[in-house]
């Protein structure tokens, strides 16, 4: 009877989503309803302690601090300056502006980790310029979406912070593990653009020679130093202090938040209205994350109380291939869920149901967390519900159609799939840096 209620719990939650109920409310209502049906008022006695444990967890203080850091950098228009400089340096190449997009996406991802802000910023800044210079609209849209989502795998990433909590690993370890896969994925994007520039130069033309002649010399080099140094110092300081063991993630996040204010001041764009807007955005984003975190505790208690973990364990045990088969099933499931749910919903709904099986099998949790983070990033690009696609469509010029965006992201989804397979086959891509550091 309990396992039937566990199945009903999952189906009930999905039903609430289909009815249009907000995720945080839907997961809490499903948890309370089916949990009460399964073991009565005892559920309500357990929930306050679990919720208190979430809201008082020291590590979670890093979430609003990293969010504030990202929002401040986005509003200081640091991406605009970086894109201008990197685009000029790579302008002689076919696809040079698209390569600049990827490089800025890496820097913005490491600085902000906020997909919506990065995609919208890159769309507003680059889409008109790319179209004016003859870029194919689909390729431009795909490059913007792909580069804007790199913040989900390149640390410091909110995905990695929450995965560290779910999987019982340190944040610094996951940051170190995700570094090489994230840079590898960005490298694959650049290689694809370079190949496209050779095969189809008409789709990604270079900046005209006469325009390049106007922007060379020492002034450009000085612009590069001025535009790239502050974000690089910020990223190096935050990540270096965490990975090097000099500071906890929360401490590094607080320093990063303060330094983002300094960067905005250095760019001459620090104003009280900007700080107010950044604070409001930080509050909204952080409140959404914590609300789902709190609501998911009720769902988790109910599912475990109804012996749902045993149900999942039995289901995975009958899959062919043992641990490998179960891992493939998990990757496929996360990929499919990414069509319909956001990463935080997947993280706190699907993962806690499946992780006990892999923990019992002795699976390397660091490698598994990196696989999951790379897979969750793909969910931002997959039509029809990829959130990066919605963000781009909302900010793109009228000539960019939905079908054009879908066509443009398909090659980048394929590249992500290749990167995921490589990481699956060669775990050392993720584990070598933590091991080299001694974690």
LOZATI-296632 format. One record per residue: x, y, z of N, C-alpha, C in turn. Coordinates in steps of 0.2 Angstrom, whole numbers, plus 5000, padded with zeros to 4 digits. Layout:
BEGIN
XYZXYZXYZ/...
***
This chain:
BEGIN
500449945000500050005000500450065000/501050065004501450125004501750144998/502050084994502350104988501850124982/501250104983500650134978500550204980/500650224986500550294988501150334986/501750304986502350334983502350354976/502050304972501950314965501450374964/500850364968500350424968500650494969/501150494974501550554976501850584970/502250544966502550574960502050594955/501550544953501050564948500650624950/500450634957500150684959500450754958/501150754960501550814959501550834951/501650784947501650794940500950824937/500450794940499750824939499650894941/499950914947499850984949500251024944/500851004942501151044937500751054930/500451004928500051004922499451054923/499251054929498651104930498851174931/499551184931499851254931500051274938/500051234943500251254949500951264949/501151314953501951334954502251274957/502951264955503251204957503351194964/503551254968503651244975503051234979/502451254977501751244980501551174978/501651154972501451084970501851034973/502451034974502850984977502750984985/502551034988502351034995501651004996/501151024992500551004992500550924991/500850904986500950824985501250794991/501750824994502050794999501650785005/501350845007500850845013500250795012/499950795006499350755005499450685005/499950655001500150585001500450565007/500950605010501250585016500750575022/500250625022499750615027499250555026/499150535020498750475019499150415021/499850415020500250365022500450355029/500650405033500750395040500550455044/500050485042499650525047500050595049/499850615055500050675057500850675059/501150615059501850615061502250655056/502050655049502350695044502450765046/501950795049501950865051502450875057/502550825061503050835066503750835064/503850795058504550795056504750855051/504350885048504450935043504850995046/504551025052504951085054505651075055/505851015058506651005059506951005053/506750975048507050975041507051045038/506551075038506551145035507051195039/507051185046507551225050508251205047/508351145046509051125044509251155037/508751165033508951205026509051275027/508651315031508651385031509251405036/509551365040510051385044510751355042/510751325036511351285033511851345031/512451335034512951395033513151395025/513251335022513451335015512951375011/512351375012511851405008511851475008/512251505012512351585012512651605006/513051555003513451574997512951584991/512351554991511851564985511751634984/511451674989511251744987511851784986/512451764989513051804988513251794981/513351734978513551724971512951754966/512351754968511851784964511951854964/512051884969512151964969512851974965/513351934966513951954962513751944954/513451894952513251894945512751944943/512251964947511852024945512252084944/512652104949513052164949513452164942/513852114941514252114935513852124928/513252094928512752094923512552164922/512352204927512152274927512652324926/513352304927513852344926514052344919/513752304915513952294908514652274906/514952234911515552204910515552164904/515052124902515052084896515052124890/514752184890514852224884515552244882/515952264887516652284886517052224884/516952164887517352104886517152084878/516552084877516352054870516652104864/516652164866516952214861517652204860/518052194865518752184864518952114861/518652064864518751994861518551984854/517952014852517752014845518252054841/518552104843519052144839519652094838/519852064843520452024842520351964838/519751934838519651874833519251894827/519251954825518851974820519151954813/519751934812520051914806519851844804/519551804809519351734808518651734806/518551684801517751674800517551644806/516951674809516651644815516951684821/517351734820517751764825517251794831/516751824828516251854833515951804837/515751744834515451684838515951654843/516651654841517151634846517151684851/517151744850517151794855516551784860/515951764857515351744861515551694866/515851634864516051584868516451604874/517051644872517551664877517151704882/516751754880516451794885515951754889/515651704886515151654889515551624895/516151594894516551564899516651614905/516851674903517051724908516451744912/515851754908515251774912514951714916/515051654913514851594917515151594923/515851604923516251594929516151654934/515851714931515751774935515051774938/514551744934513851754936513551694938/513551644933513151584934512451584933/512151644931511451654930511351654922/510951604920510851584913510451644910/509851664913509451704911509751774909/510151804914510451864913510951864908/511351804908511851804903511651794895/511151754894510851744888510451814885/510051844890509751904888510251964886/510851964890511352014889511652004883/511851944881512251924875511751934869/511151924870510651934864510552004862/510452044867510452114866511052144863/511652124866512252154863512452124856/512352064855512752034849512252014844/511651994845511251974839511152024834/510952094835510952144830511652144826/512152144830512852154827512952094822/512852034825512951974821512551964814/511951984815511551984809511752044804/511952094806512152154802512852134798/513252084801513852064798513752004794/513151984793512951924789512951854792/512951854798512951784801512251754800/512251694800511651654799511251664806/510551674805510251684812510151624816/510151564813510151504818510751494821/511351504818511951494821512051544826/511851604825511951664830511551644836/510951624835510551604841510851544845/511051494841511351434844511951454848/512451494845513051514849512851554855/512351594855512151634861511851594866/511451544864511151504869511651464873/512151434868512651384871513151424875/513351474873513851514878513551544884/512851564883512551584889512351534895/512351464893512251414898512851384901/513451404899514051384901514151394909/513751444911513751454918513551404923/513151354920512851294924513351244925/513951244921514451194923515151224925/515251284923515851314925515851354931/516251334936516151364943516351434943/516051474948515651454953514951444951/514551394951513951384948513451364954/512851394954512251374958512151294958/512151274952512051204951512451154955/513151174955513651134959513551144966/513351204968513251214976512751174978/512151174975511551134977511751054976/512051034971512250964970512750944976/513150984978513650974984513150954990/512650994991512250974997511850914996/511550904990511150844989511650774989/512250784987512650724986513150714992/513150764996513550755002514350765001/514450804996515150824994515350894996/515950914996516150984997516051024991/515851084992515751134986516451134982/516951144986517651154982517851094978/517651034980517850974977517450974970/516850994970516450994964516651044959/516851104962517051154958517651134954/518151104958518751074954518551024949/518150984951517950924946517650954940/517251004940516851034935517251074930/517851094933518251144929518451124922/518751064921518951034915518451014910/517850984913517350974908517051034905/516951084909516651154907517151184902/517751184903518251214898518251164892/518251104893518251054887517551074882/517051084886516451094882516451164878/516751214881516851274878517351264872/517851224873518351214868517951184862/517551134863517151104858516751154854/516451194857516051244854516451284849/517051304851517551344847517751304841/517951244842518151204836517551194831/516951184834516351184829516351254825/516351304828516351374825516951374820/517551354821518051364817517951314811/517751254812517551214806517051244802/516551264805515951294801516251354797/516751394800517051454796517451424790/517651364790518051334784517551304779/517051274782516551234777516051284775/515751324779515251374777515451444779/515951474776516151544778515551594777/515051584773514551624772514051634778/514051584782513651584788513951614794/514651624794514951654800515551694797/515451744793515951784790516351824795/516951844793517451884797517251954796/517551994801517452064801517852094795/517552134791517952164785518552194787/519052184782519752214783519752284785/519352324781519452394783519252414790/518752374792518552394799519052364804/519352314803519952284807520452334807/520652364802521152414801521152474806/520452484808520352544812520452534819/520552464821520452454828521052404831/521652414827522252384829522752424833/523252394836523752434839523752434847/524152474850524152474857523552494861/523152544858522552554861522052494862/522052454857521652394858521852344863/522552344864522852304869522652334876/522752394876522552424883521752414884/521352424879520652404880520552334883/520952284880520852214882521052214890/521652244892521852234899521352264903/521052324901520552364905519852324906/519652284900519052254900519052184903/519652154902519652084904519952074911/520352114914520752104920520252104926/519752144927519352144933518952074933/518652054928518251994928518751934930/519351934926519851874927520051874935/520251934937520451944944519951914949/519251934948518751914952518651834952/518651804945518551734945519151694948/519751724946520351694949520351694957/520151754959520151754967519651714970/519051714967518551674970518651594970/518751574964518951504963519551484966/520051524965520751504968520751494975/520351544979520351534986519951474988/519451454984519051394986519451334985/519651324978519951264976520651254980/520951314982521651314985521551304993/520951294995520851285002520951345007/520951405004521151465008520451495011/519851485007519251505010518751465008/518251465013517651425012517151455006/516751415003516351444997515951505000/515651505006515351565008515751625009/516351615012516851675013517051695006/517251655001517451674994516851714991/516251684992515651724989515551794991/515651804998515551865001516151914998/516751894997517251934994517051944987/516851894983516651904976516051954976/515551954980515052004980515352074981/515752084986516052154987516452174981/516852124978517252144973516852164966/516252134966515852154960515652224961/515552244967515352314968515952364966/516552334967517152374966517252374958/517052324955517152324947516652374944/516052374947515552414944515752494945/516052504951516352574952516952584947/517352534946517952544941517652564934/517152534932516852544926516452614926/516452644931516052704932515252704931/515052644933514352634932513952614939/514252624945514052614951513552664953/512952654954512452704956511952674961/511652714965511152684970510652654967/510352674962509752634958510052574956/510652564953510852504951510952454957/511252474962511252434968510552404971/510052454970509452434972509152384968/509252394961508952344956509352274957/509952274958510352214959510052184965/509952214971509752184977509052154976/508552194972507952164971507952094967/508352094962508452034958508751984962/509251994966509551944970509051914975/508551954978508051934982507551884979/507351904973506851864969507151794967/507751794965508051734963508251694969/508551714974508651674980508051654983/507451694983506851674986506551614983/506651614976506351564972506751494973/507351504974507851444975507651414982/507651454987507551434994506851404995/506351434992505651414992505551334990/505951324984505851254981506251214986/506851234989507251194993506851175000/506451225002506051205008505451165006/505151175001504551134999504751064997/505351054995505650984993505750944999/505850975005505950935011505350895013/504750925012504150895013504050835008/504150845002504150794997504650734999/505250755001505750705002505550655008/505250695014505050655020504550605018/504050625014503450585012503650525008/504150545003504350484999504750435002/505150455007505550405011505050365016/504650405019504150375023503750325020/503550335014503150285010503550235007/504250225009504650175006504750174998/504750244996504850254989505550234987/506050244991506750224990506850154988/506450104992506450034990506150024983/505650064982505350054975505850074969/506250124970506650144965507250094965/507550074971508050024971507849964967/507249934968507049874965506949894957/506749954955506749964948507349964945/507850004948508550004945508849934945/508749894950509049834950508949784945/508349794942508149744936508349774930/508649834929508849854923509449814921/509549804914510149764912510749814912/511349774914511949814914512149834921/511749824926511949834933512049914934/512649934937512750004938512850044932/513150014927513150054921512550064917/512150014917511450024915511050074919/511050074925510750124929510950194928/511650204927511850264925511650294919/511650244914511350264907510650284908/510250244912509550264913509450334916/509850344921509850414925510050464920/510550464916510650514911510150524906/509850474903509250484899508650514902/508550494908507950524912508050594913/508650614915508850684917508750724910/508950694905508950734898508250744896/507750694897507050694896506750744900/506850744907506550794912506750864910/507350874907507550934905507150974900/506750934896506250964892505750994895/505550984901504951004905505051044911/505651024915505751054921506351094921/506451134926507051174927507551134931/508151154931508751114934508651104942/508351154945508251154952507751104954/507251104950506651054951506950984950/507350974945507550904944508050884949/508450934951508950914957508650894963/508050924965507750914972507150864971/506950844965506450794965506650734962/507050734957507250664954507850634957/508350674958508950654961508950614968/508550644973508550614979508250544979/507750534974507450474973507950414970/508450434966508850384963509550384966/509850434970510450434972510650374977/510150354982510350304986510550234983/510350224977510550164974511250164972/511450224969512150234967512650234973/512350264978512850264984512950194987/512450154986512450084989512950044984/512950064978513450034973514150054973/514250104977514950134978515150174972/514650204968514850254963515250314965/515650334961516050394963515550454963/515450484968514950534968515150604965/515850614965516150674962516050664954/516150614952516150604944515350604943/514950574947514250574945513950644946/514150684950513950754951514050794945/514750784942514950814936514550794930/514350734930513950704924513250734924/512950744930512350764931512350844930/512850884932512850954930512950964923/513350924919513350934912512750914909/512350864911511750844908511250894910/511150924916510750974917510851034913/511451054911511551114907511251104900/511151034898510851024891510151044891/509851034897509151054898508951124896/509451164897509251234895509251244887/509451194883509451204876508951164872/508651114876508251064872507551094871/507351094864506651114863506251064865/505551084867505251154866505351194872/505551164878505451204884506151224887/506651224883507351254885507251324887/507451334893507351404896507851454892/508451434890508851484886508551504880/508151454877507751474871507251524872/506851524878506351574879506751644881/507251644884507651704886507851734879/508151694875508351724868507751754864/507251714864506651734860506351804862/506351804869506051864872506451934870/507151924869507551984868507851984861/507651944857507951944850507551984845/507852014840507452054835506952014832/506452044829505852014826505951964821/506551974817506651924812506851854814/507051844820507251784823506651744825/506551694821505951644823506151594827/505551564830505651504835506051444831/505751434825506051374821506851384820/507051454818507751464817508151454824/507851474829508251464836508251384837/507751344836507751274837508351244832/508351264826508851244821509551254823/509651314826510251334828510551304834/510151284838510451254845510551174844/510251144838510351074838511151054837/511551084833512251064833512551074840/512351124844512651134851512451074856/511751054855511551004859511950934857/512050924851512450864849513150874852/513450934852514150934855514150924863/513550944866513550934873513450854874/513050824870512950754870513650714869/514050734865514750714864515150724870/515150784873515550794879515250754885/514650734885514350694891514550624890/514650594884514850534882515550524884/515950574882516650574884516850574891/516450614895516450614902516250544905/515750514902515550454905516050404904/516350404898516850344897517550364900/517650424901518350444904518250484911/518050454916517950484922518550534925/519150514923519750554925519650624923/519250644917519150714915518950754921/518550724925518250764931518650754937/518950694938519150674945519950694945/520250704940521050714941521150774944/520850834943521050894947520850884955/520350864957520250854964520750804967/520950754963521450704966522150744966/522250784961522950814961522950864966/522450894968522450944974522450904981/522250844981522250804987521550794990/521050804986520350804989520050734988/
***
